[in-house]
Amino acid sequence: MAAASFSDDFDYETWALTTKATLTEQGLWDVVENGVPPDPSKIPELSATIKSQELSQWRDLVIKDMNALQVMQSSLTDSAFKKTLSASSSKDVWDMLKKSNEQARLSRLEEEEVEYLMLVEGVDKLSYDEDMWMICAKGTTNHMSPYEKYFSVLDRTHKGKVMLADGTFLRVEGRGHVRITMKEGKKTKTKTMRDVIFVPGLNVNVLSIDLMIARGYSLESKPDTCVFFDRKGAVFGDAVMDKKGPALRLTMIEGTQEEEIAVDYVMAAVISKTDLIYDEDMWMVSGFSTIHMTPYENVFTALDRTHKGKVGLKDGTVLKAEGKGDVEIVMKGGKKRKTIKNVLYVPEMMRNVLSFSQMETYGCSFREGGGGECIISDETGAVYGDTTWDVKDMALRLEVIKGNRIS
C-alpha cells in the first residue's frame, strides 16, 4: 500500500504513543499488530473442515478490528483521516501512518541537500515585470518564479535552495505548475509549465532553456529576437533581446490554487460483489462510514430536503447528499419501535449503510450469539434484527416502517 503524506498538524510520534496505549488498555492492540486473516469459510481447502468455534473466533477478530479502527480514526486529525481512506483494516491504517512518518523523516533530510542553479549575473537592460521571463542557458536547472499568485498548483512542503552566480543562496518555498496562454494568431491555447519552483527572493521570472529543449521545445533565432515553439509548433510569446540573452513575455493566467474537494461525510468501505440483495430493509454495517445513509427516500418518516452535503467514497468519487432525516424501524420481536436519527439521503449510494461509530455513540452493543451470529442491541438491550456475513462485511436486516414522510 502506498504511503500518504500528511500536513503539519499531525504529530505522528505523539499519536502513536497514546493510541497504542489506548488500544492495549482496551485489548485491541493484538488485532492491529497482527491483522485479521481471510474469512476461513471462503477458503475452499478450509471451508469443509472448519469448526464453528474457529469461525466464531474469526468473527470476534473482525469486530475487534472494527473497534480498533474506530479508536484510531477518532484520534486522527482531519488531514490524516482523509489520507487513510484507502486502508481496509486497523493494521493497514497503522502501517500506513508508520511508513508515511518514516518517509517524511527521510524526505526532510533529503530536502536539506536539494540545490538548484541559476548561473546568470544580474538583470541589466529590460524591465522585468510579472509577465517577463528571463531565458537562462547553461546551468540553470529549473523554471523559477517569485510570484505565488500565478501558481495553479503549489506544493508548499517542497523546500530547497538556489545557488546564484555569485555563490549566494535563495530559499525555495515550493514547487508547482504555472499556466499561460500561448500566442497562436487568432487561436488561443493554454499550456501548463510544470515543476516551476517558487523562489520569493528572486526579482525576475526564469525559464531554463535546457529544460525547455529537454521537453521537446524548439528555438528559432532571428535578427534581434528569437521564437520559441512547443512540440506542436505553437508560439509561446513575444521574445525580446536583453544583453544577457533573450527574454520572453508570456500571457500569465492568474488562478486559484487547486485543492482537494472537501467532503462533509465519508463512506470508505469497499462495496464487494455479492449475491446478497440489499433492498430497503437490508443495511450494511460499516466501520468506514462516518454517518448512516440510504438511497431510498421512502424509508424516511421525516426528511429535511434542505440539508445538502458531499459524501466521499474510497475510490475518490463524490456523491451528493440530498437530505437528512429519521428512519423508523420495528425492533426484533415486534414489541418496540425505534427511530434512527440523522440518516443521510444519498440517492446515488448503492445500498443502505449503518455507521458502526454512530451506533456505538448512541449506546449500541455488539455480542456473539449462540449460533455464531453477531447480535446488535440498543442501549436498553432490545435487538435490532437478524445479521448475516456478506463477504467481509456485516449486514443487518431491519423491519423498516415505510411511508408517511414528514418534509
C-alpha positions as CSV (number, residue, x, y, z in Angstrom):
1,M,0.0,0.0,0.0
2,A,1.3,3.4,-0.9
3,A,2.2,5.8,1.9
4,A,0.3,9.0,2.2
5,S,1.7,12.4,3.0
6,F,0.2,14.4,5.9
7,S,0.0,18.1,6.8
8,D,2.0,19.6,9.6
9,D,-1.0,19.5,12.1
10,F,-0.5,15.7,12.6
11,D,2.1,14.7,15.2
12,Y,2.7,11.0,14.5
13,E,5.0,10.3,17.4
14,T,2.6,11.6,20.0
15,W,-0.4,9.9,18.2
16,A,1.3,6.5,18.0
17,L,2.3,6.5,21.7
18,T,-1.1,7.5,23.1
19,T,-3.1,5.4,20.6
20,K,-1.1,2.2,21.2
21,A,-1.6,2.7,25.0
22,T,-5.3,3.1,24.5
23,L,-5.6,0.1,22.2
24,T,-3.6,-2.1,24.6
25,E,-5.7,-1.0,27.5
26,Q,-8.9,-2.0,25.6
27,G,-7.4,-5.3,24.5
28,L,-7.3,-4.3,20.8
29,W,-3.6,-3.9,20.1
30,D,-3.1,-7.6,19.0
31,V,-5.5,-7.2,16.1
32,V,-3.7,-4.0,15.0
33,E,-0.3,-5.7,15.2
34,N,-1.2,-9.0,13.6
35,G,-4.2,-8.1,11.4
36,V,-7.3,-10.2,10.5
37,P,-6.8,-13.3,8.4
38,P,-9.1,-14.0,5.5
39,D,-12.5,-15.5,6.2
40,P,-11.8,-19.2,6.6
41,S,-15.3,-20.1,5.3
42,K,-14.4,-18.6,1.9
43,I,-11.2,-20.7,1.6
44,P,-12.1,-23.9,-0.3
45,E,-9.5,-26.1,1.5
46,L,-10.7,-24.9,4.9
47,S,-14.4,-24.4,4.5
48,A,-15.2,-28.2,4.5
49,T,-13.4,-28.8,7.8
50,I,-13.8,-25.6,9.7
51,K,-15.3,-25.8,13.1
52,S,-18.0,-23.4,14.4
53,Q,-15.7,-22.3,17.2
54,E,-12.9,-21.3,14.7
55,L,-15.4,-19.3,12.6
56,S,-16.6,-17.7,15.8
57,Q,-13.1,-16.7,16.7
58,W,-12.6,-15.1,13.3
59,R,-15.8,-13.1,13.6
60,D,-14.6,-11.9,17.0
61,L,-11.4,-10.6,15.3
62,V,-13.4,-8.8,12.7
63,I,-15.4,-7.0,15.4
64,K,-12.2,-6.2,17.3
65,D,-10.8,-4.8,14.1
66,M,-13.8,-2.5,13.6
67,N,-13.5,-1.3,17.2
68,A,-9.7,-0.7,16.9
69,L,-10.3,1.2,13.6
70,Q,-12.8,3.4,15.4
71,V,-10.4,4.2,18.2
72,M,-7.6,5.0,15.7
73,Q,-9.7,7.2,13.3
74,S,-11.4,9.1,16.1
75,S,-8.0,10.4,17.3
76,L,-6.7,11.4,13.9
77,T,-6.7,15.0,12.6
78,D,-8.9,15.7,9.6
79,S,-6.0,15.7,7.2
80,A,-4.6,12.4,8.4
81,F,-8.1,10.8,8.4
82,K,-8.7,11.7,4.8
83,K,-5.4,10.3,3.7
84,T,-6.1,6.9,5.3
85,L,-9.3,6.2,3.4
86,S,-7.7,3.6,1.2
87,A,-6.9,1.4,4.2
88,S,-9.2,-1.6,4.8
89,S,-8.3,-2.5,8.3
90,S,-6.8,-1.1,11.5
91,K,-3.4,-2.8,10.7
92,D,-3.4,-1.0,7.3
93,V,-4.0,2.3,8.9
94,W,-1.2,1.8,11.5
95,D,1.3,0.5,8.9
96,M,0.4,3.4,6.5
97,L,0.9,6.1,9.2
98,K,4.2,4.5,10.3
99,K,5.5,4.2,6.8
100,S,4.5,7.8,6.0
101,N,6.2,9.1,9.1
102,E,9.5,7.4,8.1
103,Q,9.3,8.7,4.5
104,A,8.6,12.2,5.8
105,R,11.6,12.0,8.0
106,L,13.8,10.8,5.1
107,S,12.3,13.5,2.9
108,R,13.2,16.2,5.3
109,L,16.8,15.0,5.4
110,E,16.9,15.0,1.6
111,E,15.4,18.4,1.2
112,E,18.2,19.9,3.3
113,E,20.5,18.8,0.4
114,V,18.4,20.0,-2.5
115,E,20.1,22.6,-4.6
116,Y,19.1,24.4,-7.8
117,L,21.3,26.6,-10.0
118,M,20.7,29.9,-11.7
119,L,24.1,31.0,-13.1
120,V,23.2,34.4,-14.5
121,E,24.7,37.6,-13.3
122,G,22.2,40.4,-12.8
123,V,19.4,41.9,-14.8
124,D,20.5,44.9,-16.8
125,K,18.6,46.4,-19.6
126,L,15.0,45.2,-19.5
127,S,12.3,46.0,-17.0
128,Y,11.3,42.5,-15.8
129,D,7.7,42.8,-14.7
130,E,5.5,39.8,-13.7
131,D,4.9,38.7,-17.3
132,M,8.5,38.8,-18.4
133,W,10.7,35.7,-18.1
134,M,14.5,35.7,-18.4
135,I,15.6,32.8,-20.6
136,C,18.7,31.2,-19.0
137,A,21.0,28.7,-20.7
138,K,24.0,26.7,-19.5
139,G,23.5,25.6,-15.9
140,T,20.1,26.9,-14.9
141,T,18.3,23.8,-13.8
142,N,14.7,24.8,-13.4
143,H,12.0,27.3,-14.3
144,M,11.6,29.7,-11.3
145,S,9.2,32.4,-10.2
146,P,8.8,34.7,-7.2
147,Y,5.1,35.3,-7.9
148,E,2.9,33.0,-5.9
149,K,-0.4,34.2,-7.4
150,Y,0.5,32.6,-10.8
151,F,0.8,29.0,-9.5
152,S,-2.3,26.9,-10.3
153,V,-0.8,24.1,-8.1
154,L,1.8,24.8,-5.4
155,D,3.3,22.2,-3.1
156,R,4.5,24.4,-0.2
157,T,6.1,21.4,1.5
158,H,8.8,21.3,-1.1
159,K,11.9,23.1,0.2
160,G,15.4,23.7,-1.1
161,K,17.9,26.4,-2.1
162,V,19.0,28.1,-5.3
163,M,22.7,29.0,-5.8
164,L,23.2,32.2,-7.8
165,A,26.3,33.0,-10.0
166,D,27.9,35.0,-7.1
167,G,27.7,32.0,-4.8
168,T,24.8,33.3,-2.7
169,F,21.7,31.2,-2.0
170,L,18.0,31.9,-2.1
171,R,15.4,29.7,-0.3
172,V,12.9,27.6,-2.4
173,E,9.5,27.7,-0.7
174,G,7.5,25.4,-3.0
175,R,7.2,23.7,-6.4
176,G,4.2,23.6,-8.7
177,H,2.5,24.5,-12.0
178,V,2.1,27.8,-13.8
179,R,-0.5,28.2,-16.6
180,I,0.0,30.5,-19.6
181,T,-1.9,31.4,-22.8
182,M,0.1,30.6,-25.9
183,K,0.5,33.1,-28.8
184,E,-1.2,31.4,-31.8
185,G,-2.6,34.2,-34.1
186,K,-6.4,34.1,-33.8
187,K,-6.5,31.0,-31.8
188,T,-5.7,30.7,-28.1
189,K,-4.3,27.7,-26.3
190,T,-3.4,27.3,-22.6
191,K,-0.3,25.4,-21.5
192,T,0.9,24.3,-18.1
193,M,4.5,24.8,-17.2
194,R,5.2,22.0,-14.7
195,D,7.7,21.8,-11.8
196,V,8.3,25.6,-11.6
197,I,10.0,26.3,-8.3
198,F,8.7,29.1,-6.1
199,V,11.6,31.4,-5.0
200,P,10.2,34.5,-3.3
201,G,13.7,36.1,-3.1
202,L,14.1,36.3,-6.9
203,N,13.4,39.6,-8.6
204,V,12.6,38.0,-12.0
205,N,10.9,35.0,-13.6
206,V,13.4,32.5,-15.0
207,L,13.0,29.9,-17.8
208,S,15.6,27.2,-18.1
209,I,16.3,26.7,-21.8
210,D,18.0,23.4,-21.1
211,L,14.7,22.2,-19.5
212,M,12.6,23.5,-22.4
213,I,14.8,21.7,-25.0
214,A,14.7,18.5,-22.9
215,R,10.9,18.6,-23.1
216,G,10.9,18.9,-26.9
217,Y,10.5,22.6,-27.3
218,S,12.4,24.4,-30.1
219,L,14.1,27.7,-30.7
220,E,14.3,29.7,-34.0
221,S,16.9,32.5,-34.0
222,K,16.1,35.7,-35.9
223,P,17.9,39.1,-36.1
224,D,17.5,40.8,-32.7
225,T,15.0,38.3,-31.5
226,C,14.1,34.6,-31.4
227,V,10.9,32.5,-31.4
228,F,10.1,29.6,-29.0
229,F,7.8,26.8,-30.1
230,D,6.2,23.9,-28.2
231,R,6.2,20.4,-29.6
232,K,3.1,21.2,-31.8
233,G,4.6,24.4,-33.2
234,A,2.6,26.8,-31.1
235,V,4.4,30.0,-30.2
236,F,5.0,30.8,-26.5
237,G,5.0,34.6,-26.6
238,D,6.9,37.7,-27.7
239,A,10.6,37.4,-27.4
240,V,12.9,40.4,-26.9
241,M,16.7,40.6,-26.5
242,D,18.5,41.7,-23.4
243,K,22.3,42.0,-23.4
244,K,22.4,38.8,-21.3
245,G,20.3,37.0,-23.8
246,P,16.6,36.6,-24.8
247,A,13.6,37.2,-22.6
248,L,10.1,36.1,-23.2
249,R,6.8,37.9,-22.5
250,L,4.2,35.4,-21.6
251,T,0.5,35.9,-21.0
252,M,0.1,34.5,-17.5
253,I,-3.1,33.1,-16.1
254,E,-3.7,34.2,-12.6
255,G,-5.6,31.4,-10.9
256,T,-6.8,29.9,-7.7
257,Q,-4.8,27.1,-6.1
258,E,-6.3,23.7,-7.0
259,E,-7.3,22.0,-3.8
260,E,-8.8,18.7,-2.7
261,I,-12.6,18.6,-3.0
262,A,-13.7,19.0,0.6
263,V,-16.3,16.4,1.6
264,D,-18.7,16.5,4.5
265,Y,-19.1,12.8,5.1
266,V,-17.1,9.7,4.3
267,M,-18.1,6.1,3.3
268,A,-14.8,4.4,2.6
269,A,-15.8,0.8,2.7
270,V,-15.2,-1.4,-0.3
271,I,-18.5,-2.4,-1.9
272,S,-17.8,-6.0,-2.7
273,K,-19.6,-8.1,-5.3
274,T,-22.3,-10.2,-3.5
275,D,-25.3,-12.4,-4.1
276,L,-27.0,-10.7,-1.1
277,I,-29.9,-8.5,-2.1
278,Y,-29.7,-5.0,-0.5
279,D,-33.2,-3.7,-0.5
280,E,-34.8,-1.1,1.7
281,D,-34.6,-3.4,4.8
282,M,-31.0,-4.7,4.3
283,W,-28.3,-2.5,5.8
284,M,-24.5,-2.8,5.6
285,V,-22.8,-2.2,8.9
286,S,-19.5,-0.3,8.2
287,G,-16.7,0.9,10.4
288,F,-15.6,3.0,7.4
289,S,-18.7,5.3,7.3
290,T,-19.0,8.5,9.3
291,I,-22.8,8.6,9.2
292,H,-25.8,6.4,8.4
293,M,-27.0,6.8,4.8
294,T,-29.6,5.4,2.4
295,P,-30.5,5.8,-1.3
296,Y,-34.2,5.1,-0.5
297,E,-36.4,8.2,0.0
298,N,-39.4,6.1,1.0
299,V,-37.8,4.8,4.3
300,F,-37.8,8.3,5.9
301,T,-40.5,9.2,8.4
302,A,-39.0,12.7,8.4
303,L,-36.7,14.2,5.8
304,D,-35.1,17.7,5.7
305,R,-34.5,18.2,2.0
306,T,-32.7,21.5,2.6
307,H,-29.7,19.6,4.1
308,K,-27.0,19.2,1.4
309,G,-23.5,17.8,1.5
310,K,-20.9,15.8,-0.2
311,V,-20.0,12.1,0.5
312,G,-16.5,10.9,-0.3
313,L,-16.1,7.3,-1.4
314,K,-12.9,5.2,-1.2
315,D,-12.2,5.5,-4.9
316,G,-12.4,9.3,-4.8
317,T,-15.9,9.5,-6.1
318,V,-18.0,12.3,-4.5
319,L,-21.8,11.7,-4.2
320,K,-24.4,14.4,-3.3
321,A,-26.4,14.2,-0.1
322,E,-29.9,15.5,-0.8
323,G,-31.3,15.5,2.7
324,K,-31.1,14.2,6.2
325,G,-33.8,12.7,8.4
326,D,-35.2,10.0,10.5
327,V,-35.9,6.3,9.7
328,E,-38.3,4.4,12.0
329,I,-38.0,0.6,12.5
330,V,-39.6,-2.2,14.5
331,M,-37.1,-3.9,16.7
332,K,-36.9,-7.7,16.5
333,G,-39.8,-9.3,18.2
334,G,-42.2,-6.6,17.1
335,K,-42.8,-5.1,20.5
336,K,-40.7,-1.9,20.2
337,R,-40.3,0.9,17.7
338,K,-37.1,2.8,17.4
339,T,-36.1,5.9,15.4
340,I,-32.7,6.0,13.8
341,K,-31.9,9.7,13.6
342,N,-29.5,11.7,11.3
343,V,-29.7,9.3,8.4
344,L,-28.3,10.9,5.2
345,Y,-30.3,10.7,2.0
346,V,-27.8,9.8,-0.8
347,P,-29.7,8.8,-4.0
348,E,-26.6,7.5,-5.8
349,M,-25.5,5.3,-3.0
350,M,-25.6,1.6,-3.9
351,R,-27.0,0.4,-0.6
352,N,-28.1,1.3,2.9
353,V,-25.2,1.9,5.3
354,L,-25.2,2.0,9.1
355,S,-22.2,3.7,10.6
356,F,-20.5,1.5,13.3
357,S,-19.1,4.6,15.1
358,Q,-22.6,6.3,15.1
359,M,-24.2,3.1,16.6
360,E,-21.6,3.0,19.3
361,T,-22.0,6.6,20.1
362,Y,-25.7,6.1,20.7
363,G,-25.1,3.1,23.0
364,C,-25.4,0.1,20.7
365,S,-23.6,-3.1,21.7
366,F,-22.3,-6.0,19.7
367,R,-22.1,-9.5,21.0
368,E,-21.9,-13.0,19.6
369,G,-25.0,-15.3,19.7
370,G,-25.1,-19.0,20.3
371,G,-25.1,-19.7,16.6
372,G,-22.0,-17.6,15.9
373,E,-24.1,-14.6,14.6
374,C,-23.5,-11.1,15.8
375,I,-26.3,-9.7,17.9
376,I,-26.7,-5.9,17.8
377,S,-28.7,-4.3,20.6
378,D,-29.7,-0.8,21.6
379,E,-28.9,0.8,24.9
380,T,-31.9,-1.0,26.5
381,G,-30.9,-4.4,25.3
382,A,-33.5,-4.6,22.5
383,V,-32.2,-6.4,19.4
384,Y,-32.3,-4.6,16.1
385,G,-32.7,-7.5,13.7
386,D,-31.0,-10.5,12.1
387,T,-27.4,-10.2,11.0
388,T,-25.6,-12.0,8.3
389,W,-22.0,-12.0,7.0
390,D,-21.6,-10.7,3.5
391,V,-18.0,-11.3,2.2
392,K,-16.1,-9.2,4.7
393,D,-19.0,-7.0,5.8
394,M,-21.8,-7.5,8.3
395,A,-25.3,-6.9,7.1
396,L,-28.4,-6.3,9.2
397,R,-32.0,-6.9,8.2
398,L,-34.3,-4.3,9.7
399,E,-38.1,-4.0,9.7
400,V,-38.3,-0.5,8.3
401,I,-41.6,1.4,8.5
402,K,-42.0,3.0,5.1
403,G,-44.1,6.0,4.0
404,N,-45.8,8.8,6.0
405,R,-42.9,11.0,5.4
406,I,-42.9,14.5,7.0
407,S,-40.9,17.0,5.0
